[in-house]
Amino acid sequence: MSTEGEGVPAQLRAAIEALRAAIARAAGGDPRAIQALYSHRDDVTAFYGWGGYERGWEAVRRRWDWAAAQFGGGTVHYENLTTVVTPQLAYTTDLETFRVRLAGVDGLVEWSNRVTHVFRLEDGAWRLVHRHANRLEARVAASDSLSRAHS
């Protein structure tokens, strides 16, 4: 395990930078860069911050089209927590903070996600195979969280 930059191959660092730029473009309404970074295989998955999940390239592609349509521009900032690299797989865990315009909302909206991205080396290139993002919330007791969910 390493922090980003320490022991992370240059090609993977470039893929991580491309991912961040692609998410920023999606926050501006354009999903093409994130779609290009994804593997186009049937085993790709995405767990989105707005609920639900998608499995398979076509479903993930359509969901990115939908997600990008929710945004009207802004910024996305990352704080890397860990980056783990093996010869064929790598993952990052980050805090991802959006400050963006959302469709149907006046002004800028800000929130942070806990996010994990999994990459796979395919034909010599690091491709995104999984994204899991959910809202960063304060730590609460499990019983309190479940009580709220069932009320």
C-alpha positions in Angstrom: 0.0 0.0 0.0 1.2 3.5 -0.7 0.1 7.0 -0.8 -0.4 8.3 -4.3 2.9 9.0 -6.0 5.0 6.8 -3.8 5.7 3.6 -5.7 2.8 4.1 -8.1 3.9 3.4 -11.7 3.8 6.4 -14.0 1.2 4.9 -16.3 -1.2 4.3 -13.4 -0.5 7.8 -12.1 -1.5 9.1 -15.5 -4.7 7.0 -15.5 -5.6 8.4 -12.0 -5.0 12.0 -13.3 -7.1 11.2 -16.4 -9.9 9.8 -14.1 -9.9 13.0 -12.1 -10.0 15.2 -15.2 -12.8 13.0 -16.6 -14.9 13.3 -13.4 -14.5 17.1 -13.6 -15.6 17.0 -17.2 -18.7 14.9 -16.2 -19.4 17.6 -13.6 -19.5 20.0 -16.5 -22.0 17.8 -18.3 -19.7 15.8 -20.6 -19.4 12.1 -19.8 -17.2 11.1 -22.8 -13.8 11.2 -21.0 -15.0 8.9 -18.1 -16.6 6.6 -20.6 -13.4 6.4 -22.6 -11.4 5.5 -19.5 -13.7 2.7 -18.5 -13.1 -0.9 -19.6 -15.8 -1.8 -22.2 -16.1 -5.3 -20.9 -19.2 -6.9 -19.4 -17.8 -7.2 -15.9 -17.5 -3.5 -15.2 -19.6 -2.1 -12.4 -20.5 1.2 -10.8 -22.1 2.0 -7.4 -23.2 5.6 -7.7 -23.5 8.2 -5.0 -27.2 8.8 -6.0 -28.2 5.2 -5.4 -28.5 2.1 -7.5 -25.8 0.3 -9.3 -24.9 -0.7 -12.9 -23.2 -3.9 -14.2 -21.8 -4.3 -17.7 -20.4 -1.7 -20.1 -23.6 -0.6 -21.8 -25.4 0.0 -18.4 -22.5 1.9 -17.0 -22.2 4.0 -20.2 -25.9 4.9 -20.1 -25.7 5.8 -16.4 -22.8 8.2 -17.0 -24.9 9.9 -19.7 -27.6 10.3 -17.1 -25.2 11.4 -14.3 -23.5 14.0 -16.5 -26.9 15.5 -17.4 -27.4 16.3 -13.7 -24.5 18.7 -13.7 -24.0 22.3 -14.9 -20.3 22.9 -14.2 -18.1 23.4 -11.2 -15.0 21.8 -9.6 -14.1 18.5 -8.1 -11.2 18.1 -5.6 -9.6 14.9 -4.4 -7.8 13.9 -1.2 -6.1 10.6 -1.8 -6.2 8.2 1.2 -4.6 5.1 -0.3 -3.4 3.7 -3.6 -2.7 0.0 -3.9 -1.1 -1.5 -6.9 -0.6 -5.1 -8.0 0.7 -6.2 -11.5 -2.9 -6.5 -12.9 -5.1 -4.5 -10.5 -5.0 -1.3 -8.6 -7.3 0.7 -6.5 -7.5 4.2 -4.9 -9.6 5.4 -2.0 -10.2 9.1 -1.9 -12.4 11.9 -0.5 -14.0 13.5 -3.5 -15.5 17.0 -3.0 -17.8 18.5 -5.6 -18.7 22.2 -5.7 -21.0 22.3 -8.7 -24.2 23.5 -10.2 -27.0 20.8 -10.4 -29.9 20.8 -12.7 -32.9 22.4 -11.0 -30.9 23.9 -8.1 -30.0 27.6 -7.8 -26.4 28.4 -6.9 -23.5 26.0 -6.2 -23.9 22.9 -4.2 -21.1 21.2 -2.3 -20.7 17.7 -0.9 -18.0 15.1 -0.4 -18.0 11.4 -1.3 -16.0 8.5 0.0 -14.9 6.9 -3.3 -13.1 3.8 -4.4 -11.9 3.3 -8.0 -10.6 0.0 -9.2 -8.4 -0.2 -12.3 -7.3 -3.3 -14.3 -4.4 -3.5 -16.7 -5.9 -4.3 -20.1 -3.8 -4.6 -23.2 -1.1 -2.4 -21.6 -3.4 0.3 -20.4 -5.0 0.9 -17.0 -8.8 0.9 -17.4 -11.4 1.7 -14.8 -13.5 -1.4 -13.9 -15.4 -0.2 -10.8 -16.4 3.1 -9.1 -18.1 3.1 -5.7 -19.1 6.5 -4.4 -21.3 7.5 -1.5 -21.8 10.6 0.5 -19.3 11.3 3.3 -21.3 11.5 6.5 -20.4 11.7 10.2 -19.8 8.5 12.0 -22.9 7.2 13.7 -23.8 4.1 15.7 -25.2 1.3 13.5 -28.3 1.1 15.5 -28.9 4.9 15.1 -28.4 4.6 11.3 -30.7 1.7 10.9 -33.4 3.3 13.2 -33.5 6.3 10.9 -33.6 4.2 7.8 -36.6 2.3 9.1 -38.6 5.2 10.5 
